[in-house]
Amino acid sequence: MAEFSGIVDPDVKTPEEQARRLRRAKKAALAAFLGGALEYYDFFVYATAASLVFSKIFFPSGNPTIALISSFATFGVAYVARPFGALFFGHLGDRIGRKNTLVLTLVLMGASTFLIGVLPDFHAAGYIAPILLVVLRLMQGLSAGAETAGASALTMEESPVGRRAFFPSFSMSGISTGIVLASLVFLPVASMSEADRLLWGWRIPFWSSIVVLVVAYLVRRSLEEPEIFEEKAEHNDLVKLPVAEMFRTHTPQFLQVALMSFETVTNTFMQSFGLAYAVSVGVPASTMLWVSVVGNVVAIGTQPLAAYLADKFGRKPLFISGVLGSGALIFVYFSSISTQNIPLIFLTSTLITAGTYAMSNAIYPAWFAELFNVRVRYSGMAIGLQIGILCAGFTPLLGTALVGGIPANWGPAAWIVAGSSVLALIGALWGRETFRTPIHELGNKVRGSK
């Protein structure tokens, strides 16, 4: 029988079956990696453009702080759409299956991103330009609201016993890869003359997403449904209204995930507000893009390592250590930016992105999914995850307003991240440990289970 870290899988009877399941897990992890790369390339290309470009081309000229706040508001509206995407696609994922739902989210994100790259600016179209920008940003948000949860649920369900954190963590490494690609593709744009950057240069990163979309689509189309989900479908043992059933049977788990999802504030805040704040105090945008690249390149490797450790020692110790570390280090990070201490910016950013944040971020794809029964898993994880992420989307706007354009006034920004880390800590202390629980015993009993 298959065994890992002292855990025995009673469903695996032969080495051939073990090898077959391992192949399925690797394929699911690859699909999650590519999907995460596309989704968050698209998402953070927008974040970078909102920080550097959109305030100057999609809104009337005038007060630059007001324009930047407006730009961050369009960044934030996607986070308003994410819960609706989680609700809609979560329902589909628990009713028609993980695979087909994930193909839909992938295409929606890719198409929306490409179309942003062809929008007219405010000079050409007036207020129609920001309206169209908001509509496409909402489409991005609908897609992103279900992508990570679906990819995580599918990969966790395909993973061998004792490796349920390791394989889903590749969706997070995919996200780091997407952020790296988004940063790299903006480096030549940032080095352009401002006239060229604002006229046409900013469009290139949005058009480039089509390459990743094609590759990710082909891989994702070749996936199979997880066997544990197929068993329920074959026995007509699915729930008609997964969302309602999830709230009825898994309210504590939903609240735990909602609280723990505030750990995502750290990365969103650093990638968007951190970039804009650094530029405002005199740190070159290209330097901050390289800061992001370095941290996320290292995180591509450290996140699977953190997940490996979570499979050996449990979800809680790693997650809690991560959120506590991020909440503390963020003060050093903003202090280093305010003093334009470039070496310290690189160091603290990497320690957070590839260290403390990677510890919590790599674990949640498995842990959040493991808290729910298979029949409400997609809905429960997707909707719960969006609570913190919704708040994360507006933290750049809040940070910009509180800092108020005063370079030395970085304290409110750091406290936003620290407070979010405390909320995530509360959820983690409340949640149950799941790393040794057999997959058929995960979550609470759902009405009508056979």
matplotlib code that plots the C-alpha trace (Angstrom):
import matplotlib.pyplot as plt

x = [0.0, 1.1, 2.6, 4.0, 5.0, 3.5, 0.1, -1.3, -3.8, -6.1, -7.5, -4.1, -3.6, -0.8, 2.3, 0.6, -2.3, 0.1, 2.0, -1.3, -2.5, 0.9, 0.7, -2.8, -1.6, 1.4, -0.8, -3.3, -0.4, 0.9, -2.6, -2.9, 0.5, -0.2, -3.7, -2.3, 0.4, -2.1, -4.7, -2.2, -0.1, -3.3, -4.3, -1.0, -0.3, -3.4, -2.1, 1.2, -0.6, -3.0, 0.1, 2.1, -0.1, -3.9, -4.2, -2.7, -4.6, -8.1, -9.0, -9.2, -5.9, -5.8, -4.9, -2.5, -3.4, -7.1, -6.3, -4.2, -7.0, -9.4, -7.0, -6.8, -10.6, -10.8, -8.3, -10.5, -13.8, -12.5, -12.5, -16.1, -16.9, -14.8, -17.4, -20.0, -17.6, -17.0, -20.7, -21.5, -18.5, -18.4, -21.9, -20.9, -17.8, -19.8, -22.5, -20.9, -17.4, -14.1, -12.5, -15.1, -15.6, -11.8, -11.7, -14.5, -12.7, -9.4, -11.0, -12.9, -9.7, -7.7, -10.3, -10.9, -7.2, -6.6, -9.5, -8.2, -5.1, -7.3, -9.3, -9.3, -8.0, -9.8, -8.5, -10.1, -13.3, -13.9, -15.7, -16.6, -12.9, -13.0, -16.4, -15.2, -12.1, -14.3, -16.5, -13.5, -12.0, -15.2, -14.9, -11.4, -12.7, -15.5, -12.9, -10.3, -13.1, -13.1, -9.8, -7.6, -10.3, -11.1, -7.6, -6.7, -9.8, -9.1, -5.4, -5.9, -8.5, -6.0, -3.0, -1.6, -2.2, 0.4, 1.2, -2.1, -0.4, 2.6, 0.9, -1.7, 1.1, 2.1, -1.0, 0.7, 4.1, 2.1, 0.8, 4.4, 5.4, 2.6, 3.7, 7.3, 6.1, 3.9, 6.9, 9.4, 7.1, 6.6, 10.4, 10.9, 7.7, 8.9, 12.1, 10.3, 9.8, 6.7, 5.0, 5.5, 4.6, 1.3, 0.5, 1.1, 3.7, 1.4, -0.8, 2.0, 1.7, -2.0, -1.7, 1.1, -1.2, -2.6, 0.5, 0.0, -3.7, -3.3, -0.8, -2.9, -6.1, -4.6, -3.3, -6.5, -8.7, -6.8, -7.5, -9.9, -12.4, -11.1, -12.2, -13.8, -16.0, -16.8, -18.0, -20.5, -21.7, -22.1, -24.2, -26.3, -24.9, -24.3, -26.1, -28.6, -27.7, -24.1, -23.9, -27.0, -25.8, -22.3, -23.7, -26.0, -23.3, -20.0, -20.6, -17.5, -15.3, -16.5, -15.7, -12.3, -11.4, -12.8, -10.5, -7.5, -8.0, -6.8, -3.3, -3.6, -3.6, 0.2, 1.0, -1.7, -0.6, 3.1, 2.5, 0.2, 0.4, 4.1, 5.0, 3.1, 4.4, 8.0, 7.8, 6.3, 9.3, 11.8, 12.6, 12.6, 9.7, 12.1, 13.9, 10.6, 9.7, 13.0, 12.3, 9.1, 10.8, 13.5, 11.1, 8.7, 11.4, 12.6, 9.0, 8.5, 10.8, 10.1, 6.3, 6.5, 9.1, 6.7, 3.9, 6.2, 6.9, 3.1, 2.6, 5.1, 4.3, 0.8, -0.9, -1.2, 2.5, 3.6, 0.5, 0.7, 4.4, 4.0, 1.3, 3.1, 6.3, 4.6, 2.8, 6.2, 8.4, 6.0, 7.1, 10.8, 9.7, 7.9, 10.6, 13.2, 11.2, 10.7, 14.5, 15.2, 17.4, 17.5, 19.5, 17.1, 14.1, 15.3, 16.1, 12.8, 10.7, 12.3, 12.1, 8.3, 7.5, 9.6, 9.7, 6.9, 4.2, 5.2, 4.7, 1.1, 0.3, 1.6, -0.5, -3.9, -4.8, -4.8, -5.9, -8.9, -10.1, -9.6, -12.0, -15.0, -16.9, -16.3, -19.9, -19.6, -15.8, -15.5, -18.3, -17.0, -13.4, -14.2, -16.6, -14.7, -11.4, -13.0, -13.8, -10.2, -9.4, -12.2, -10.8, -7.3, -8.4, -9.3, -6.4, -4.2, -6.9, -7.2, -3.4, -3.1, -5.8, -4.3, -0.8, -2.0, 1.0, 3.3, 6.4, 7.1, 3.6, 3.9, 2.7, -1.0, 0.0, 2.0, -0.7, -3.2, -1.1, -0.4, -4.1, -4.9, -2.3, -3.9, -7.3, -5.6, -4.0, -7.4, -8.8, -5.8, -6.0, -9.7, -9.4, -8.9, -5.8, -6.4, -3.1, -3.6, -7.4, -8.3, -9.8, -13.2, -13.5, -12.7, -15.3, -18.7, -21.4, -23.7, -27.4, -28.3, -24.8, -24.7]
y = [0.0, 3.6, 5.3, 8.7, 10.4, 7.5, 7.8, 4.7, 5.0, 2.0, 2.6, 2.0, -1.8, -2.1, -0.3, 0.2, 2.0, 4.1, 5.1, 5.9, 8.2, 9.9, 10.6, 12.1, 14.3, 15.6, 16.4, 18.2, 20.1, 21.2, 22.4, 24.3, 25.8, 27.1, 28.3, 30.2, 31.7, 33.0, 34.2, 36.1, 37.3, 38.9, 40.1, 41.7, 43.1, 45.1, 45.9, 47.2, 49.2, 50.7, 51.8, 53.3, 54.1, 54.0, 57.1, 59.1, 57.8, 56.7, 59.6, 63.4, 65.3, 67.2, 66.1, 63.1, 61.6, 61.6, 60.1, 57.3, 56.6, 56.3, 54.0, 51.8, 51.9, 50.2, 47.7, 47.1, 46.6, 43.2, 42.1, 43.1, 40.7, 37.9, 36.7, 36.6, 34.5, 32.2, 31.8, 31.1, 29.0, 27.3, 26.1, 24.8, 23.2, 21.2, 20.4, 19.7, 19.1, 20.8, 20.4, 22.1, 24.9, 25.6, 25.8, 28.5, 30.6, 30.4, 31.6, 34.4, 35.8, 35.5, 37.2, 40.0, 40.8, 40.9, 43.2, 45.6, 46.0, 47.4, 49.9, 53.6, 56.0, 59.0, 61.4, 59.3, 58.1, 60.3, 58.6, 55.6, 54.5, 54.0, 52.5, 49.8, 49.3, 48.7, 46.2, 44.2, 44.4, 42.9, 40.0, 39.4, 39.4, 36.9, 34.5, 35.0, 34.4, 30.7, 29.8, 29.2, 27.4, 25.1, 24.3, 23.7, 21.4, 19.4, 18.9, 18.1, 15.4, 13.9, 13.9, 10.8, 10.5, 12.4, 14.7, 16.7, 20.0, 19.5, 19.1, 21.8, 24.2, 24.4, 26.5, 29.1, 28.7, 29.3, 32.5, 33.6, 32.8, 34.9, 37.8, 37.4, 37.4, 40.5, 42.3, 41.3, 42.2, 45.7, 46.3, 47.4, 49.3, 51.2, 52.1, 53.7, 57.4, 58.4, 59.4, 56.0, 54.2, 56.0, 55.9, 52.2, 50.6, 49.7, 47.6, 45.0, 43.1, 42.7, 41.4, 39.0, 37.0, 35.2, 32.9, 31.6, 31.3, 28.9, 26.6, 26.5, 25.8, 22.8, 21.3, 21.9, 20.4, 17.2, 16.8, 14.2, 14.7, 13.6, 10.1, 11.1, 13.6, 11.1, 8.6, 11.1, 12.0, 8.3, 7.6, 10.7, 11.9, 15.5, 18.5, 20.5, 23.8, 23.3, 26.9, 26.5, 23.1, 24.4, 27.2, 24.7, 22.1, 23.9, 27.4, 27.1, 26.0, 28.8, 31.4, 29.9, 30.1, 33.6, 34.7, 32.9, 34.4, 37.7, 36.4, 37.4, 41.1, 40.9, 40.1, 42.2, 45.2, 44.8, 44.3, 47.3, 49.9, 49.1, 49.9, 53.1, 54.2, 53.4, 55.5, 58.4, 58.5, 58.3, 54.6, 53.9, 51.7, 49.4, 48.8, 47.8, 45.5, 43.7, 43.5, 41.7, 39.4, 38.3, 37.6, 35.6, 33.7, 32.4, 31.8, 29.4, 27.0, 27.8, 27.3, 23.6, 23.2, 24.8, 22.5, 19.5, 20.4, 20.9, 17.3, 16.1, 18.3, 19.7, 22.7, 24.8, 25.3, 26.5, 28.7, 30.4, 31.0, 32.5, 35.0, 36.1, 36.6, 38.6, 40.9, 41.7, 42.1, 44.4, 47.3, 46.8, 46.6, 50.0, 51.6, 50.5, 52.0, 55.3, 55.7, 54.4, 51.7, 49.5, 46.5, 46.4, 46.6, 43.6, 41.7, 42.3, 41.8, 38.5, 37.4, 38.1, 36.9, 33.8, 33.2, 34.1, 34.7, 31.6, 29.5, 30.5, 30.9, 27.5, 25.7, 27.2, 25.5, 22.1, 23.2, 25.3, 22.5, 19.8, 21.6, 20.9, 17.8, 16.9, 17.8, 21.4, 21.8, 24.1, 26.4, 26.5, 27.2, 29.7, 31.8, 31.7, 32.6, 35.7, 37.4, 38.3, 38.8, 41.2, 43.3, 42.9, 44.4, 47.7, 47.9, 49.7, 52.4, 52.6, 52.8, 55.5, 57.6, 57.1, 57.8, 60.9, 61.4, 62.0, 59.8, 59.5, 58.5, 54.8, 53.5, 53.1, 51.0, 48.6, 48.3, 47.3, 44.3, 43.5, 43.7, 41.4, 38.9, 38.9, 38.0, 35.1, 33.9, 33.8, 31.6, 29.3, 28.8, 28.0, 25.6, 21.8, 20.1, 17.9, 16.6, 13.0, 12.8, 10.3, 12.1, 10.4, 11.7, 15.4, 18.0, 17.5, 15.2, 16.6, 15.9, 12.9, 11.4, 7.8]
z = [0.0, -0.7, 2.4, 2.9, 6.2, 8.1, 6.4, 4.7, 1.8, 1.9, -1.6, -3.3, -3.5, -6.1, -7.3, -10.7, -9.0, -7.0, -10.2, -12.0, -9.3, -9.2, -12.9, -12.5, -9.6, -11.6, -14.5, -12.3, -10.7, -14.1, -15.1, -11.8, -12.3, -15.9, -14.9, -12.0, -14.1, -16.7, -14.2, -12.1, -15.0, -16.2, -12.8, -11.9, -15.3, -14.4, -10.9, -12.4, -15.1, -12.5, -10.4, -13.3, -16.3, -15.9, -13.7, -16.6, -19.6, -18.4, -16.2, -16.5, -15.8, -12.5, -9.0, -9.4, -6.0, -6.9, -10.3, -8.6, -6.2, -9.1, -10.9, -7.8, -7.6, -11.0, -9.6, -6.6, -8.6, -9.7, -6.1, -5.8, -8.7, -7.3, -4.8, -7.5, -9.6, -6.7, -6.2, -9.9, -10.8, -7.4, -8.1, -11.5, -10.1, -7.5, -10.1, -13.5, -12.4, -11.7, -15.1, -17.4, -14.9, -14.9, -18.7, -18.5, -16.0, -18.0, -21.2, -19.5, -17.9, -21.1, -23.3, -20.8, -20.5, -24.3, -24.8, -22.1, -24.4, -27.2, -25.3, -26.3, -23.7, -22.1, -24.7, -27.5, -25.9, -22.8, -19.9, -22.1, -21.7, -17.9, -18.1, -20.6, -18.4, -15.4, -17.3, -18.4, -15.0, -13.6, -16.1, -14.8, -11.3, -12.0, -13.4, -10.6, -8.0, -8.8, -10.5, -7.4, -5.5, -8.4, -9.3, -5.7, -5.1, -8.2, -7.5, -3.8, -4.8, -7.3, -4.9, -3.2, 0.5, 2.5, -0.4, -0.5, 0.3, -2.0, -5.4, -4.9, -3.9, -7.6, -8.2, -5.9, -7.7, -10.9, -9.4, -8.5, -12.1, -13.4, -11.2, -12.4, -16.0, -15.4, -13.9, -16.6, -19.4, -17.8, -17.4, -21.1, -20.9, -17.8, -19.6, -22.5, -22.8, -21.0, -24.3, -25.9, -22.7, -22.4, -26.1, -27.0, -24.8, -21.9, -24.3, -25.1, -21.7, -22.2, -25.7, -24.6, -22.4, -25.4, -25.5, -21.9, -22.5, -25.4, -23.6, -20.4, -22.3, -24.1, -20.8, -18.9, -21.6, -21.3, -17.5, -16.1, -13.3, -9.8, -9.0, -5.7, -7.6, -10.3, -7.7, -6.4, -9.9, -11.0, -7.9, -8.4, -5.0, -5.8, -4.1, -6.1, -4.3, -3.1, -1.7, 0.5, 1.7, 2.4, 4.6, 6.4, 7.1, 7.1, 8.6, 11.0, 8.1, 5.9, 8.6, 9.3, 5.6, 5.4, 8.2, 7.0, 3.5, 4.9, 4.5, 0.8, 1.8, 2.2, -1.4, -3.0, -0.9, -1.8, -5.5, -6.0, -3.2, -2.5, -6.1, -6.2, -2.8, -3.7, -6.9, -5.0, -2.6, -5.5, -5.9, -9.7, -10.9, -12.7, -9.3, -7.7, -10.6, -10.1, -6.4, -7.3, -9.8, -7.3, -4.5, -6.7, -8.5, -5.2, -4.0, -7.0, -5.3, -1.6, -1.8, -2.7, 0.0, 2.6, 1.4, 1.7, 5.3, 5.9, 4.7, 7.3, 10.3, 9.7, 8.2, 11.3, 12.3, 8.9, 8.2, 11.6, 11.4, 8.0, 8.9, 12.1, 10.1, 7.4, 9.9, 11.6, 8.5, 6.7, 9.0, 8.0, 4.4, 4.3, 6.5, 3.9, 1.1, 2.9, 3.3, -0.3, 1.2, -2.0, -0.5, 2.4, 0.1, -1.8, 1.4, 3.2, 0.1, -0.6, 3.1, 2.9, -0.6, -0.6, 3.1, 5.5, 2.9, 1.0, 4.1, 4.5, 0.8, -0.2, 2.3, 1.9, -1.4, 0.3, 3.8, 2.7, 0.4, 3.0, 5.4, 3.2, 2.1, -1.6, -2.5, -1.4, -1.6, -4.6, -3.4, 0.2, -0.6, -3.5, -1.5, 1.8, 0.1, -1.5, 1.8, 2.5, -1.1, -1.5, 1.3, -0.2, -3.4, -1.8, 0.6, -2.0, -2.3, 1.5, 1.9, -0.6, 1.1, 4.6, 3.6, 1.8, -0.4, 2.6, 2.2, 5.9, 6.7, 5.9, 9.3, 8.3, 5.3, 7.5, 10.1, 7.4, 6.6, 10.2, 11.1, 8.2, 9.5, 12.9, 11.4, 9.4, 12.7, 14.4, 11.6, 11.7, 15.4, 15.1, 12.1, 12.5, 11.5, 8.4, 7.1, 8.4, 7.6, 4.8, 1.8, 2.2, 5.8, 5.0, 6.0, 7.7, 6.7, 3.9, 3.9, 1.7, 1.5, 0.5]

ax = plt.figure().add_subplot(projection="3d")
ax.plot(x, y, z, "-o")
ax.set_aspect("equal")
plt.show()
